[in-house]
Amino acid sequence: MALNKLRQLDRDSVGITLPKDDMRVEGLLDENGQLRGDHHVHIRHIDDGEWTVELVEGLEP
């Protein structure tokens, strides 16, 4: 099981890094390993210490 560290982003937010290999499998990275376009995710708190992250398709920027 891979572990990822939570990071303080600003006063109101924290972030977590998603592995590029996983993003590559989803087709979200270009041939240079850079994020391809804009993407949105829905983060849902499920239970103590448990969240889901779901890619949301079809949103216009």
C-alpha positions in Angstrom: 0.0 0.0 0.0 1.4 3.3 -1.1 1.3 6.2 1.4 0.8 9.8 0.4 1.4 12.8 2.7 -1.2 15.5 3.3 0.2 19.0 2.6 -0.9 22.4 3.8 -1.9 24.4 0.7 -3.3 27.6 2.3 -5.2 28.6 5.3 -8.4 26.8 4.3 -7.1 23.8 2.3 -4.9 20.8 2.4 -3.8 18.6 -0.6 -2.7 15.2 -1.4 -0.5 14.0 -4.4 -2.0 11.5 -6.7 0.6 9.2 -8.4 1.3 10.1 -12.0 1.2 6.4 -12.9 -2.4 6.3 -11.9 -3.2 9.5 -13.8 -1.5 8.1 -16.8 -3.6 5.0 -16.7 -6.7 7.2 -16.6 -5.4 9.1 -19.7 -5.2 12.4 -17.9 -1.5 13.1 -18.8 0.1 13.9 -22.1 3.2 12.2 -23.6 5.4 14.5 -21.4 3.7 13.5 -18.2 1.9 16.9 -17.9 -1.8 17.2 -17.0 -3.9 17.2 -20.2 -6.5 20.0 -19.9 -8.7 20.9 -16.9 -10.3 18.2 -14.8 -12.6 18.2 -11.8 -13.0 15.6 -9.1 -15.7 15.1 -6.5 -14.3 14.3 -3.1 -16.7 12.7 -0.7 -16.1 12.0 3.0 -17.4 8.5 3.7 -16.5 7.7 7.3 -13.8 8.4 9.8 -10.5 8.4 7.9 -12.1 7.4 4.6 -12.8 9.4 1.4 -13.5 8.7 -2.2 -12.3 10.7 -5.2 -14.3 10.6 -8.4 -13.4 12.2 -11.7 -16.3 14.3 -13.0 -16.6 14.4 -16.8 -18.4 16.9 -18.9 -18.0 20.1 -16.9 -17.4 23.2 -18.9 -14.6 25.5 -17.5 
